[in-house]
Amino acid sequence: MSDLLNSELELSDSEMHLYSRQILLDDWDIDAQERLKLANVLIVGAGGIGCTSAELLARAGVGKITIIDADTIEVSNLQRQIAFTPNDLGQYKAEVLAKHLRQINPYIQIEYLTRRLDSSNADTLVQQQDLVLDGCDNFTTRYLVNAVCKKYAVPLLSASAIGFQGQLFMVEGESACYECLFPKEQHSDEGLRCTESGVLATTPVVIASLQAHHTLLFLGLNLSPLKSKLLLWDGLSLKQRILHFEKDTNCPSCQASLSVN
C-alpha cells in the first residue's frame, strides 16, 4: 500500500519539468508540489471566475479538479470567460472547460457535471474534496455550498465579482462562514448578477486569480491568510482592503454543523 501511495505521490520527470518554475521558489519545493498532486478540488460554476481559477490550478498541478455547471455557452459569456470561443456556443460550459484543461495539463484528472449543484448531489460531491471553490452567480447555490462545506468541515473559498468590484474569503474549520457574514434575510436578491448589473471583463479574472493563488497557498503550504477575513477589491481605484469578521453565534449553518459533529 505504501509503495502504491509513493508511486501516486512521486512526480515524473515530465511533471518536474512542467512545474520547475514553482519548485525553484524558496518557499515552494517538491513536497509542496506533491501535495498539490494529491489534492481534490471542486469548482462550483464555470463562469468568469471558474474558468480562470480552473485554468490556473490545472497549470499549477492540482491533481484532481471537478467542475459543476448546468449552463451552456452564450455570446455574452465570451467577453470574460476565457476558456470559451465562438466555436463553443451552445455547448455545456463544464464540458468545454474540462476539455480545455485536459489539453493544458495531461498529468491531472478532470471531471465535470453538466447540472446544478443542489440538495440531491451536494453532499456526495463536497465531502470527498480537500477544498471547494465557489464562483457561482446566485445566492441559493452559495448558501447551499456554504452549509454543506460547514457540515463536512471541508474548506471553502468563496469568490464573487460584479461591475468593477470583487470579494474573496475563506471558510475553514470552526471559522465564521458565508452565512455569518451575509445572513440570508439580508442578501437574497438574485438580481445582483452580471446579467442584470454588468461586469468589466477583467474583474472576474482578477478575483479568480486571487482565489487560485490562495488555493495554492492552502494546498501546497497549508496557509490560509483569508480565514475569517473578507478581501474587497475595487477595480476603479485599484484599492484592496482585508476585513476581519466574527462568527455569528446564531448562524443556522454553524449551528447545524455543530449538531452534525
N, C-alpha and C positions, 0 to 999 in steps of 0.2 A: 504493500500500500504506500509506503514512504517513497519507494522508487518511482511509482506512478505519479505521486504528487510532485516529486522533484522534476520529473520529465515535463509535466504540465507547467511548472513554475519557471524552468530554465529558458532563457532567451536564446533563440537560434542566432547564428552568425548574421543572417539577413536582418533579423529584428534588431540586433545590436547596431548594425549599420544604419537602419532606418531611424532609430531613436538616439543616435550618437550625440546629437547636439544637446539633448536633455541630460544624458548620462554624464556629459562633461561638466555640468554645473556643480559648483562646490557643495550646494545644499541638496543635490539630487544625485543619486547613484544607481547602481544596478538593482539594489534592494528596492528602492522606490519604484523603479520601472517594473520590476517583477510583481510588486503589489498591485500596480495598475493592471497588469496582465490577468490577474486573478479576480478582478473586480467585476461586479454586475451592476449595471446602471439602467434604470428605467427612465425614459424621456416621455413625458406626457405632453403631447402637442407637437406637430411637425410644421409649425408656422415660422414666423420670423425669428423667434428665439430658438425654437427647437432645431431648425435647420443648421444654424451656426454652431450652437452648442454641440450637437451631434457630430458635425464635421471636425471640430477642433479636438474632441475627445477621441474620435476614431484615428486622427492623425497622431495623437499623443500616445495611443496604445492601450486604451481601456479595453479589457479583454472581451466583455460581452455587453452589447448595447441593445436594449429592447425599446422599440418605438411604438406608441399607440396614438392613432389619429383616424377619425372616420371621414374626414373631409377629402374632397377632390380638388385638384389644382385649377384655379381660375386666373384669368388675365391679370387681375389686380394683385394677385399674390407675387407676381414676378418682380415687382418693384423692390421687395425686401427679403424674399425667401430664396436664399442664394443657391439652393440645391436644384432649383427648377428652371426649365427653359420653355419657350413656346411649344416645343415638340411634346411636352408633358401634359398639356392642357387636357382636363377631363379625367386624368388618371388619379389614383389614390396617392395622397401625399406620403403616407407612411411607406408605401411600396416603392415609390420612386426614390425617396430619401434612402431607404435601405440599399437599393441597387447602387446608388451614388457612393455610399460609404464602403460597400464591398469593393468597388473599383479603386478607392483610395487606399484601403488597407486590407490585404488578403489574409492577414495573420490574426484577425479578430472575428468574433461571432456577432452577427447582426440578425435580430429577429424583429418582426413587425406584426401589428394587428390593425386591420382596417375597420376599426369600430371604436366607439367611445368608451372611455373608462367610466364604468358605472358600478352600482352596488352588486351586480352579478359577477363581475370579474376583478374588482379592485383588490379584494383580499388575497386572491391567488397570485396576482401579479406583484403586488407590493411586498409581501412577506419574504420573497426569495431574493430581494435586492439588497445591495450594500448601500445604495443611495438612490433617491428619486429626484429627478429634475422636473419641476413643473414650469411650463411656459405656455399653458393653455390660455384661451381668451374668454373664459366665462367663470363666474363666481361659483356656480353649482359644482363644477368639477374641482375647483380649487379647494373648496371646503371638504369635499369628499376625499381628495388626496391627502389633505392635512389630517383628517380624522383617522384614516386607515394607517398612515405613517405613524401617528401617535399610538395607535392601537398595538402595532407590532414593533414599536421602538426602532423604526427604520428612519435614518436621517433624511431630511428633505431640504432641498434648495429651491426656493420659490422665487421666480423672476417675472416681472411684467414690464411692458413698455407701451406707451401711448403718447402721441403727439411728439414733443421734444423731451420727454421725461421718462425715467425708468427707475425701478427699485428692485432690490435683491435682499433676501435674508435667509437664515438657516434655522431649521428646527432640528434639534438633536437631543436625545435622551430626555431629561426632565426639564429642558428649557421651555421658555414661552413658545407658543405655537401661532399659526396663522390666525386662528380664531381669537386668541388673546389680543392680538394686535388689531384685527379687523372683525369685530363682532358682527354676526350675520345680520342682525336687525339694522345695522348702520351701513353695511356695504353689500347690498344685494341688487344694485341697479345693473342689469345686464346690458344696458345701453352704453356703458362705458367700455366700448370695444373699438378696435381700429375701423370697423366697417361704418360706424356712426361718427367717430371723433377724429379719425385720421391719424397718421403716424409718418414721421420722416423716415426715409429708407435706412438711415444709419442708426436710428435709436435702438431698435431691437438687436442689431448686430453688436453694438457696444455693450448692451446689458447681457447678451448671450456670451460674449467674450469674458465678461467678469464672472458669469455663472460657471463657465467651463474652467476658468482659472482657479476659482475656489474649489471646484471639484477635484482638480489635480492636486491642490494643496492638501485636501482632505484625504483622498485615496492614497496618494503617494507618500505624504509626510505626516499624516494624522493631525493636521492643523485645521481649525475651524474658526477663523477670525470673525465671522459674522454670526456666530451662535448667539441668539437672543439680541441681535443687532440688526437694524434696518439701514441699508445703504440707499441713499437717494441721489440720483444723478440728474443734473439739469443740462440739457443739450444746448440751450441758448447761452447760458453764462459759462458753461463748462465747469461748473462748481459741483463738488461732491461732498455730501455730508453722511456721517455714520451716527445713528442714534441708538442708544440702548433702550430696550423696552422690557418691562417686568411681566412676569407670569400673572395672569388673571386667575385668582383662586376660585372664581365662579365659572370658568370657561368649561362649556359642555364637553369639548373634545378632550381636554386634560382630565376632567373628572371620569370620562368614560375609559380612558386609558388606564387610570388608576384602578378602576374596578376590574378590568381585564387582567392586569398584572397581579 
